[in-house]
């Protein structure tokens, strides 16, 4: 537990430094809190960057120039040991919104001069007092929608600025009971095992009910949306998604952890699947694509109650031959 608290302190210092830094000083702020061989993973079009200078140049400096008065509205903050390396490494997870005033274009997304929310989930590996590795997933299409350039047809679920946990208990600055984290990780693993390759043999609603509470909330990304209750989740996302793809590979993650009643994971990719049915208004392509996904969970009692999802849809669509950002910028010209 002391390892978790020390790692959280490192991430808290990093967060404060990045928010406080001027756009042209972010590289120095990052360098103070990250290792020399710092590895950073971001969503399309950022992908992989190496070192503080490159991360600042590619992501943070442009973002802080765009979203002025940037602040971090955090909903979940936790730490844990990574199941995927036999619980050797310690990671800290932060989830919420990066909020600012959208004063200049970013990636071609037009400025509104209004308050804007960029959904994010950030996994940080901490070693010897430094952040050595980060995965930062942000919902770029959600920002596009706020700017009036929704790239998607009507989605199956509801589009919202998403709140944090119903219990308001996601900020875990203080130590948690280890047994609670073990319970959370166990039910997450059971859910993953049931998911498998969509061949559990059970009807979808019955499969979901094994590990989800009936009043579950699934906070999906822009382009899919949020849905409430097992029945509506099956109808408005899980059923249509499974019907759209075949040849789904097994689930693979780079990090999976839990603390208290919360847990989560990310993959690079989590799985691949072949688009043999229409999805998000795109007809079947027959192409196999990568799904890079973050899932953050809240356990309520013995089962899962809430799930926040960050899916790199721009990366998946690019692999299907659709360049969403390029199309938007071409239209702007």
C-alpha positions in Angstrom: 0.0 0.0 0.0 2.9 2.4 0.6 4.0 1.7 -3.0 0.6 2.8 -4.1 0.7 6.0 -2.1 4.2 6.9 -3.3 3.2 6.3 -6.9 0.1 8.4 -6.5 2.3 11.3 -5.1 4.5 11.1 -8.2 1.5 11.3 -10.5 -0.1 14.1 -8.5 3.1 16.1 -8.9 3.2 15.4 -12.6 -0.5 16.4 -13.0 0.0 19.7 -11.2 3.2 20.5 -13.2 1.6 19.9 -16.6 -1.5 21.9 -15.8 0.5 24.8 -14.4 3.0 25.0 -17.2 2.7 27.4 -20.1 2.3 25.6 -23.5 6.0 26.2 -24.4 7.2 24.9 -21.0 5.3 21.6 -20.9 8.4 19.7 -22.1 10.4 20.8 -19.0 7.5 19.9 -16.7 7.2 16.5 -18.2 11.0 15.9 -18.1 11.0 16.6 -14.3 8.5 13.8 -13.6 9.3 11.2 -16.3 12.2 8.9 -17.0 14.7 9.4 -19.8 13.2 6.4 -21.7 9.6 7.6 -21.2 7.1 5.7 -23.4 3.8 7.4 -24.2 0.8 5.8 -26.0 -2.0 8.0 -27.4 -5.0 7.6 -29.6 -5.0 8.2 -33.3 -3.4 10.3 -34.7 -0.8 10.4 -32.0 0.0 6.7 -31.5 3.5 6.2 -29.8 5.9 8.9 -28.7 9.2 8.6 -26.9 10.5 11.1 -24.3 9.2 14.2 -22.7 10.1 16.5 -25.6 8.2 14.5 -28.2 5.2 14.0 -26.0 5.0 17.8 -25.4 5.5 18.7 -29.0 2.9 16.2 -30.3 0.2 16.4 -27.7 0.4 18.6 -24.6 1.7 21.9 -26.2 -0.9 21.9 -29.0 -3.7 20.9 -26.6 -2.8 23.6 -24.0 -2.7 26.1 -26.8 -6.2 25.0 -27.9 -7.9 24.5 -24.6 -6.8 27.6 -22.7 -7.2 27.8 -18.9 -6.9 24.0 -19.0 -7.8 22.1 -15.9 -8.3 18.5 -14.9 -11.8 17.5 -13.6 -11.0 14.1 -12.2 -13.6 11.5 -11.4 -11.4 8.4 -10.6 -7.9 8.2 -9.2 -6.5 4.8 -8.2 -3.4 2.7 -8.1 -2.7 -1.0 -8.3 -0.3 -3.7 -9.3 -0.5 -4.9 -12.9 -1.9 -8.4 -13.3 -0.5 -8.7 -16.8 3.1 -8.8 -15.5 2.3 -11.0 -12.5 1.6 -8.0 -10.3 5.2 -6.6 -10.5 4.7 -3.1 -11.7 2.7 -0.3 -10.1 0.4 1.8 -12.2 -1.7 4.9 -11.3 -5.0 5.6 -13.2 -6.7 8.9 -13.6 -10.0 9.4 -15.4 -12.3 12.4 -16.0 -12.3 15.4 -18.3 -9.7 17.9 -19.4 -11.7 21.1 -19.4 -10.8 24.4 -21.0 -11.9 27.2 -23.3 -11.7 26.0 -26.9 -9.9 29.1 -28.3 -8.0 27.7 -31.3 -8.4 24.8 -33.7 -7.0 21.4 -32.7 -6.4 18.6 -35.2 -8.7 20.7 -37.5 -11.5 20.8 -35.0 -12.8 24.3 -35.1 -12.6 26.6 -32.1 -15.8 27.6 -30.3 -14.5 30.0 -27.7 -16.8 28.1 -25.3 -16.1 25.7 -22.5 -15.1 22.3 -23.8 -14.7 18.9 -22.1 -12.2 16.3 -23.4 -12.9 12.9 -21.8 -9.7 11.1 -20.8 -8.3 8.0 -19.1 -4.6 8.0 -18.2 -2.6 5.0 -17.1 0.9 5.8 -15.7 3.5 3.3 -14.7 5.7 4.5 -11.9 9.2 3.3 -11.1 11.8 4.8 -8.8 9.9 8.0 -8.4 9.4 8.6 -12.1 6.7 7.9 -14.7 8.2 5.5 -17.2 5.2 4.7 -19.3 1.8 6.3 -20.0 -1.3 5.4 -22.0 -3.5 8.4 -22.5 -6.8 7.8 -24.2 -9.0 10.8 -25.0 -12.3 10.9 -26.7 -11.5 13.2 -29.7 -14.9 12.6 -31.5 -16.6 13.8 -28.3 -14.8 17.1 -28.7 -15.8 17.2 -32.4 -19.4 16.8 -31.4 -19.1 19.8 -29.0 -17.6 21.9 -31.8 -20.5 21.0 -34.2 -18.6 18.6 -36.5 -20.1 15.3 -35.4 -18.4 12.8 -37.8 -20.9 9.9 -37.1 -24.4 9.1 -38.1 -27.0 8.7 -35.3 -25.6 6.4 -32.7 -27.3 3.5 -30.9 -27.1 4.9 -27.4 -27.2 8.4 -25.8 -24.5 11.1 -26.3 -23.7 12.9 -23.0 -21.1 14.8 -21.1 -20.4 11.9 -18.8 -20.5 12.1 -15.0 -18.2 10.3 -12.6 -19.3 7.4 -10.4 -22.8 7.3 -8.9 -21.2 6.9 -5.5 -18.8 9.8 -5.8 -16.1 7.5 -4.3 -13.7 7.3 -7.2 -10.9 9.6 -5.9 -8.8 7.3 -3.8 -6.0 9.5 -2.4 -6.0 7.4 0.8 -5.2 3.7 1.1 -7.9 1.2 0.4 -8.7 -2.2 1.9 -6.7 -4.6 -0.3 -9.5 -7.2 -0.1 -11.9 -4.9 -1.9 -9.5 -4.5 -4.8 -9.1 -8.2 -5.0 -12.9 -8.6 -5.2 -13.1 -6.0 -8.0 -10.3 -7.6 -10.0 -11.9 -11.0 -9.6 -15.3 -9.9 -11.1 -13.5 -8.0 -13.9 -11.6 -11.2 -14.8 -14.9 -13.2 -14.6 -16.5 -10.8 -17.0 -13.6 -11.0 -19.4 -13.7 -14.8 -19.3 -17.4 -14.8 -20.0 -16.9 -12.4 -22.9 -14.2 -14.6 -24.5 -14.8 -14.7 -28.2 -18.6 -14.1 -27.9 -19.2 -17.9 -27.7 -20.3 -18.4 -24.0 -23.2 -20.5 -25.1 -25.6 -18.3 -23.1 -28.1 -15.8 -24.4 -26.5 -12.4 -24.3 -28.7 -11.0 -21.4 -28.0 -14.1 -19.3 -24.3 -13.9 -20.0 -24.2 -10.3 -18.9 -26.2 -10.9 -15.7 -23.5 -13.2 -14.4 -21.2 -10.3 -13.7 -23.3 -7.1 -14.1 -26.0 -5.7 -11.8 -29.3 -5.2 -13.5 -29.1 -1.4 -13.2 -25.6 -1.2 -14.9 -24.6 2.0 -16.7 -22.3 1.7 -19.7 -20.6 5.0 -20.5 -19.6 4.5 -24.1 -17.5 6.7 -26.4 -18.9 9.3 -28.8 -20.1 7.5 -31.8 -21.8 4.8 -29.7 -23.1 6.5 -26.6 -24.1 5.6 -23.1 -26.8 3.1 -22.1 -28.5 2.0 -18.9 -29.7 -1.4 -17.6 -28.6 -4.8 -18.9 -31.5 -5.1 -21.3 -30.8 -1.7 -23.0 -27.1 -2.3 -23.0 -27.7 -5.6 -24.9 -30.1 -3.8 -27.2 -28.2 -0.6 -27.8 -24.6 -1.7 -27.9 -23.5 -5.3 -27.1 -25.9 -7.0 -29.4 -25.3 -4.6 -32.4 -21.6 -4.7 -31.8 -21.4 -8.5 -31.8 -23.6 -8.7 -34.9 -21.2 -6.5 -36.7 -18.0 -8.5 -36.3 -16.6 -12.0 -36.7 -13.3 -13.7 -36.1 -12.8 -11.8 -32.8 -9.5 -12.7 -31.2 -9.0 -13.3 -27.5 -8.7 -10.4 -25.1 -5.2 -9.0 -24.5 -4.2 -6.2 -22.2 -1.0 -4.4 -21.3 -2.3 -3.4 -17.9 -5.1 -4.6 -15.7 -5.5 -3.5 -12.1 -8.0 -2.7 -9.3 -8.1 -0.7 -6.1 -11.1 -0.6 -3.8 -14.4 -0.9 -5.8 -12.7 0.4 -9.0 -10.6 -1.2 -11.6 -9.7 -1.1 -15.3 -7.4 -2.1 -18.1 -6.1 -1.1 -21.5 -4.8 -2.9 -24.5 -2.7 -2.1 -27.6 -4.8 -3.5 -29.1 -7.3 -5.3 -26.9 -8.5 -7.5 -29.7 -9.0 -7.6 -33.5 -12.2 -8.5 -35.4 -13.4 -8.6 -38.9 -16.1 -6.1 -40.0 -18.6 -8.5 -41.7 -21.7 -6.4 -40.7 -22.4 -2.7 -40.8 -21.2 -0.7 -37.9 -21.6 3.0 -37.1 -23.1 3.7 -40.5 -20.2 2.0 -42.3 -21.1 -0.9 -44.5 -19.3 -4.2 -44.0 -15.7 -4.0 -45.3 -14.5 -7.5 -44.7 -11.4 -6.0 -43.2 -9.8 -7.0 -39.9 -9.2 -4.1 -37.6 -7.6 -3.3 -34.2 -9.6 -2.2 -31.2 -7.6 -0.2 -28.8 -9.8 0.2 -25.7 -9.7 1.4 -22.1 -12.4 0.2 -19.7 -12.8 1.6 -16.2 -15.2 -0.1 -13.8 -17.1 0.4 -10.6 -18.2 -2.6 -8.6 -21.4 -2.5 -6.6 -21.6 -5.4 -4.2 -20.7 -8.6 -5.9 -21.1 -7.4 -9.5 -20.1 -4.6 -11.8 -22.3 -1.4 -11.8 -20.6 1.2 -14.0 -18.2 1.1 -16.9 -16.5 4.0 -18.7 -15.2 3.1 -22.1 -12.5 4.9 -24.3 -12.4 3.3 -27.7 -10.0 4.5 -30.4 -12.6 4.7 -33.1 -10.5 7.0 -35.2 -7.8 4.3 -35.3 -10.2 1.6 -36.1 -11.9 3.6 -38.9 -8.6 4.6 -40.4 -7.8 0.9 -40.7 -11.1 0.5 -42.5 -10.2 3.2 -45.0 -12.0 6.1 -43.4 -9.8 9.1 -42.4 -12.3 11.0 -40.2 -9.9 13.9 -39.4 -8.7 14.1 -43.0 -12.3 14.2 -44.2 -13.2 16.9 -41.7 -10.3 19.1 -42.7 -10.9 18.6 -46.4 -14.5 19.8 -45.8 -13.3 22.8 -43.9 -11.3 23.9 -47.0 
